[in-house]
């Protein structure tokens, strides 16, 4: 895949819309690609999170438990592990390829470097995350009110 196609792929994701094209180019040059065979695990629930992934091709299923059905199936252009791009923690789900797939591996250290080198983008990303967090909080408040009513 050409670098311009990968840049377009990242530009479709809200998380990366705040970065200029030269920053996206830097990400892609430093990132690795990982190919997964059908039924191969990308990561396991409870494993340390070291960054995120963008699905370049194929289909990745997220599941809570190997014995339960998929919670979600993510195809081309999906961002997996958005929070892990910024903060450490443990994976909350399993991620398994449901067909031959390829992902762009985005280490947290790379994102931290990028945010340091592009402070305007870092500020815009912080604002974006704040707005989304407030919307989530409000949705939870509404749910709680509905449940208690």
Phi, psi and omega per residue, in radians:
X1 nan 2.417 -3.133
X2 -1.276 2.644 -3.134
X3 -1.022 -0.621 3.133
X4 -1.143 -0.592 3.080
X5 -1.176 -0.704 3.113
X6 -1.167 -0.673 3.081
X7 -1.081 -0.779 3.098
X8 -1.057 -0.680 3.119
X9 -1.066 -0.824 3.130
X10 -1.154 -0.647 -3.115
X11 -1.150 -0.293 3.101
X12 -1.383 -0.261 -3.102
X13 -1.644 2.275 -3.136
X14 -0.911 -0.718 -3.100
X15 -0.984 -0.664 -3.046
X16 -1.706 -0.105 -3.139
X17 -1.112 -0.369 -3.096
X18 -1.411 -0.153 -3.090
X19 -1.713 2.461 3.062
X20 -1.224 2.860 -3.076
X21 -1.036 -0.648 -3.134
X22 -1.141 -0.550 3.080
X23 -1.201 -0.730 3.114
X24 -1.115 -0.674 3.100
X25 -1.081 -0.743 3.116
X26 -1.077 -0.760 3.109
X27 -0.994 -0.854 -3.042
X28 -1.200 -0.605 3.086
X29 -1.184 -0.599 -3.100
X30 -1.506 -0.401 -3.088
X31 -1.295 2.785 3.056
X32 -1.876 2.814 3.022
X33 -1.909 2.488 3.087
X34 -2.246 2.197 3.064
X35 -1.637 2.429 3.135
X36 -2.187 2.345 3.030
X37 -1.424 2.801 3.083
X38 -0.927 2.339 -3.131
X39 1.269 0.128 3.076
X40 -1.430 2.431 -3.125
X41 -1.417 2.292 3.007
X42 -1.407 -0.795 3.032
X43 -2.798 2.873 -3.103
X44 -1.941 2.609 3.048
X45 -1.012 2.330 3.121
X46 1.587 -0.193 3.125
X47 -1.329 2.692 3.139
X48 -1.124 2.427 3.093
X49 -1.606 2.280 -3.106
X50 -2.088 0.023 -3.121
X51 2.811 -2.845 -3.097
X52 -2.174 -3.125 -3.100
X53 -2.465 2.522 2.969
X54 -2.000 2.224 3.133
X55 -1.301 2.078 -3.137
X56 -1.609 -0.620 3.079
X57 -2.763 2.755 3.104
X58 1.621 -2.699 -3.051
X59 -2.573 2.165 3.127
X60 -1.976 2.231 3.128
X61 -1.771 2.390 3.040
X62 -1.820 2.306 3.132
X63 -2.470 2.641 3.141
X64 -1.402 -0.541 -3.052
X65 -2.664 2.527 -3.113
X66 -1.076 -0.431 -3.103
X67 -1.552 -0.077 -3.103
X68 -1.892 2.756 3.121
X69 -1.140 2.847 3.133
X70 -1.080 2.377 3.041
X71 -1.338 -0.630 -3.083
X72 -2.760 2.586 3.036
X73 -2.119 2.245 -3.024
X74 -2.080 2.279 -3.136
X75 -1.941 -2.831 -3.077
X76 -0.835 2.280 3.076
X77 1.596 -0.040 3.136
X78 -1.432 2.476 3.048
X79 -1.757 2.160 3.128
X80 -1.959 2.214 3.084
X81 1.467 0.699 -3.123
X82 -0.984 -0.799 -3.129
X83 -1.119 -0.623 -3.126
X84 -1.155 -0.298 3.055
X85 -1.201 -0.401 -3.042
X86 -1.990 -0.523 -3.022
X87 -2.455 2.622 3.115
X88 -1.420 2.849 3.135
X89 2.918 -2.859 3.094
X90 -1.948 2.601 3.079
X91 -1.151 2.337 -3.090
X92 -1.605 -0.136 -3.131
X93 -2.521 2.962 2.950
X94 -1.587 2.582 3.047
X95 -2.230 2.133 -3.052
X96 -2.339 2.415 3.076
X97 -1.250 2.263 3.092
X98 -1.660 -0.115 3.016
X99 -2.745 2.955 3.069
X100 -0.925 2.281 -3.011
X101 -2.470 2.871 3.009
X102 -2.430 2.395 3.113
X103 -2.181 2.670 2.974
X104 -1.625 2.139 -3.106
X105 -1.573 2.141 -3.096
X106 -2.053 1.676 3.138
X107 -1.160 2.544 3.129
X108 -1.022 -0.684 -3.134
X109 -1.047 -0.639 3.096
X110 -1.142 -0.735 3.132
X111 -1.170 -0.684 3.108
X112 -1.093 -0.730 3.098
X113 -1.079 -0.764 -3.131
X114 -1.101 -0.753 3.138
X115 -1.147 -0.557 3.076
X116 -1.210 -0.706 -3.094
X117 -1.389 -0.308 -3.128
X118 -2.249 1.287 -3.056
X119 -1.090 -0.543 3.103
X120 -1.156 -0.673 3.084
X121 -1.179 -0.678 3.108
X122 -1.061 -0.751 3.132
X123 -1.134 -0.761 3.133
X124 -1.121 -0.671 3.110
X125 -1.159 -0.725 3.097
X126 -1.053 -0.723 3.108
X127 -1.139 -0.738 3.117
X128 -1.052 -0.796 -3.132
X129 -1.149 -0.664 3.100
X130 -1.073 -0.814 3.139
X131 -1.076 -0.776 3.140
X132 -1.147 -0.676 3.121
X133 -1.141 -0.707 3.101
X134 -1.124 -0.692 3.113
X135 -1.145 -0.694 3.101
X136 -1.133 -0.771 3.119
X137 -1.036 -0.769 3.138
X138 -1.127 -0.708 3.112
X139 -1.096 -0.700 3.108
X140 -1.179 -0.684 3.080
X141 -1.073 -0.765 3.124
X142 -1.112 -0.702 3.106
X143 -1.110 -0.797 3.132
X144 -1.062 -0.744 3.119
X145 -1.111 -0.690 3.117
X146 -1.187 -0.644 3.140
X147 -1.243 -0.663 -3.099
X148 -1.449 -0.269 -3.083
X149 -1.317 nan nan
